[in-house]
Structures are given as C-alpha cells and as structure tokens.
Amino acid sequence: MSSTASASVPGTGEGPARVQNICVEQHTCFVTENNVNFRSGPGTSYPSLGQVHRGQGFDVVELSGDWFKGTLWGGPSNVWIHWAYLDM
C-alpha cells in the first residue's frame, strides 16, 4: 500500500504535489467540501451511504487508489471518501 495518492483533479492543475499535503494512512483528515458522499467501497460504482460536510473529521485506516477508508467522527466506520475531498 502506498501512503499517498497519485491522481490529479481534472481542470485544477492539482496533482501529486497537492496530494502530498493530504492525509495519509492512519491519520486524521477533515472533509474540505459540503455534500461529500461517503461510500461502501473505493469508487463511484459503490453506493453512497450518505453525505458529510466541510470540517467533518475522518480517521483514515486504509488507502485504495484515490480513495481513503476510515471512520467518520460520530458516524459510521469502514466508509470510503475520495482523496480530493480530504485534507489534514
């Protein structure tokens, strides 16, 4: 497993340099946008289990591609959020 993601956000010019500032495995991250879906698996083909908003804490335990698995503070565990919506 890698400790950083290696994707870019289309149209933003943000890629690996931006990702190095993001949360890594076994760290706490925070959601950076409102109405962010958290999913049952690492990808948009998995169903959304709900939404979270800016400032929500997320304890990361695993990385798969561009997706982080973890526990939402005061919420469900073993959910997945795309790296583009998380930061330290």
C-alpha positions as CSV (number, residue, x, y, z in Angstrom):
1,M,0.0,0.0,0.0
2,S,1.1,3.5,-0.8
3,S,0.9,6.3,1.8
4,T,0.0,8.9,-0.7
5,A,-2.4,9.0,-3.7
6,S,-1.2,9.9,-7.1
7,A,-4.1,11.3,-9.0
8,S,-5.0,14.8,-10.1
9,V,-8.2,16.7,-10.0
10,P,-9.2,17.4,-13.6
11,G,-9.0,21.1,-14.5
12,T,-7.4,22.2,-11.3
13,G,-3.7,21.7,-12.0
14,E,-3.6,19.9,-8.6
15,G,-1.9,16.5,-8.7
16,P,0.8,14.7,-6.8
17,A,2.2,17.9,-5.2
18,R,-1.2,18.7,-3.7
19,V,-1.7,15.1,-2.6
20,Q,1.5,15.1,-0.6
21,N,-0.2,17.6,1.7
22,I,-3.3,15.4,2.2
23,C,-3.9,12.9,4.9
24,V,-2.1,9.6,4.7
25,E,-2.9,6.2,6.2
26,Q,-3.7,6.0,9.9
27,H,-4.1,9.8,10.2
28,T,-7.0,12.1,10.9
29,C,-8.3,14.1,7.9
30,F,-11.0,16.7,7.5
31,V,-13.6,17.0,4.8
32,T,-13.0,20.1,2.7
33,E,-16.4,20.5,0.9
34,N,-20.1,20.3,1.7
35,N,-22.3,17.4,0.5
36,V,-19.5,14.9,0.0
37,N,-20.6,11.3,-0.5
38,F,-19.1,8.6,1.6
39,R,-19.4,5.1,0.0
40,S,-19.4,1.4,0.9
41,G,-16.3,0.9,-1.3
42,P,-13.5,2.6,-3.1
43,G,-15.2,4.0,-6.2
44,T,-18.3,5.7,-7.6
45,S,-19.7,2.3,-8.6
46,Y,-20.3,1.6,-4.9
47,P,-23.4,3.0,-3.4
48,S,-23.4,6.3,-1.4
49,L,-24.2,5.6,2.2
50,G,-24.7,9.3,3.0
51,Q,-23.1,12.7,2.9
52,V,-20.8,14.7,5.1
53,H,-19.8,18.4,5.2
54,R,-16.8,20.6,5.5
55,G,-14.9,20.2,8.8
56,Q,-16.1,16.6,9.4
57,G,-13.3,14.5,11.0
58,F,-12.3,11.3,9.3
59,D,-9.8,8.8,10.8
60,V,-8.1,7.0,7.9
61,V,-7.1,3.4,8.1
62,E,-6.6,2.3,4.5
63,L,-5.9,3.6,1.0
64,S,-7.0,2.1,-2.3
65,G,-6.1,4.1,-5.4
66,D,-7.6,7.5,-4.9
67,W,-9.9,6.5,-2.1
68,F,-9.4,6.5,1.7
69,K,-11.2,4.2,4.0
70,G,-11.9,5.2,7.6
71,T,-14.3,6.2,10.4
72,L,-16.3,9.4,10.4
73,W,-16.2,11.1,13.8
74,G,-19.5,10.3,15.5
75,G,-20.6,8.3,12.4
76,P,-20.1,5.1,10.6
77,S,-16.8,3.2,10.2
78,N,-15.4,1.4,7.2
79,V,-16.6,4.1,4.7
80,W,-14.7,5.4,1.7
81,I,-14.1,9.0,0.6
82,H,-12.2,10.3,-2.4
83,W,-8.9,12.0,-1.6
84,A,-9.9,15.2,-3.4
85,Y,-12.4,16.0,-0.6
86,L,-10.0,15.4,2.3
87,D,-7.1,17.3,3.8
88,M,-5.1,17.5,7.1
